Amino acid sequence: MCLNIMPLQHKLTRIEKVLDYIHEHLDESIHVASLAEKSCWSRWQFQRVFGEATGLTVAQYIRELRLSKAAELLLSSLIGQGI
């Protein structure tokens, strides 16, 4: 059941579940509409709550994660090669 009025902790729990999903599916195509559906919020409300919780848009958050992961992979490959 979706409720528009809820305590802050419940909102955070829902966002945390979405963040977990993003981290687990980072190599896949991720769409705001599907994340909103998973969170049981409208697309508009999801984007607003997500921005409040992370300080970023969904696209910015995913881009930052992907860039961070790419940098980690690059560094680990350079270390593995002794560079």
C-alpha positions as CSV (number, residue, x, y, z in Angstrom):
1,M,0.0,0.0,0.0
2,C,1.4,3.4,-0.9
3,L,0.9,6.4,1.4
4,N,1.7,10.0,0.7
5,I,2.2,11.0,4.3
6,M,4.8,8.9,6.1
7,P,7.5,9.3,8.7
8,L,11.0,10.3,7.6
9,Q,12.4,6.8,8.6
10,H,10.0,5.1,6.3
11,K,11.0,7.4,3.4
12,L,14.7,6.6,4.1
13,T,14.0,2.9,4.2
14,R,12.4,3.1,0.8
15,I,15.2,5.2,-0.7
16,E,17.8,2.8,0.9
17,K,16.1,-0.1,-0.9
18,V,16.3,1.9,-4.2
19,L,20.0,2.7,-3.6
20,D,20.7,-1.0,-3.0
21,Y,18.9,-1.8,-6.2
22,I,21.0,0.7,-8.1
23,H,24.2,-0.6,-6.7
24,E,23.2,-4.2,-7.5
25,H,22.2,-3.4,-11.1
26,L,24.7,-0.7,-11.9
27,D,25.9,-2.5,-15.1
28,E,22.3,-2.5,-16.4
29,S,20.1,0.2,-17.9
30,I,18.3,1.9,-15.0
31,H,15.2,4.1,-15.6
32,V,13.7,6.6,-13.2
33,A,10.2,5.3,-13.9
34,S,11.1,1.7,-12.8
35,L,12.8,3.0,-9.7
36,A,9.8,5.1,-8.9
37,E,7.6,2.0,-9.3
38,K,9.8,0.0,-7.1
39,S,9.7,2.7,-4.4
40,C,5.9,3.0,-4.7
41,W,6.0,6.7,-5.4
42,S,5.0,8.7,-8.4
43,R,7.9,9.6,-10.7
44,W,7.8,13.2,-9.6
45,Q,7.6,12.4,-5.9
46,F,10.4,9.8,-6.2
47,Q,12.7,12.3,-7.9
48,R,12.0,14.9,-5.2
49,V,12.6,12.5,-2.3
50,F,15.7,11.0,-4.0
51,G,17.2,14.5,-4.4
52,E,16.5,15.3,-0.8
53,A,18.1,12.1,0.4
54,T,21.2,12.1,-1.8
55,G,21.6,15.7,-2.9
56,L,21.8,14.5,-6.5
57,T,19.5,13.6,-9.4
58,V,19.1,10.0,-10.2
59,A,21.2,10.4,-13.3
60,Q,23.9,12.2,-11.4
61,Y,24.0,9.6,-8.7
62,I,24.2,6.7,-11.2
63,R,26.9,8.5,-13.2
64,E,29.0,9.2,-10.1
65,L,28.7,5.5,-9.1
66,R,29.7,4.3,-12.6
67,L,32.7,6.6,-12.8
68,S,33.8,5.6,-9.3
69,K,33.5,1.9,-10.2
70,A,35.5,2.5,-13.4
71,A,38.2,4.3,-11.5
72,E,38.5,1.5,-9.0
73,L,38.8,-1.1,-11.8
74,L,41.4,1.0,-13.6
75,L,43.4,1.4,-10.4
76,S,43.2,-2.3,-9.5
77,S,44.3,-3.3,-13.0
78,L,47.3,-0.8,-12.9
79,I,48.3,-2.2,-9.4
80,G,48.0,-5.7,-10.7
81,Q,50.3,-4.9,-13.5
82,G,52.8,-3.3,-11.1
83,I,52.4,0.2,-12.6
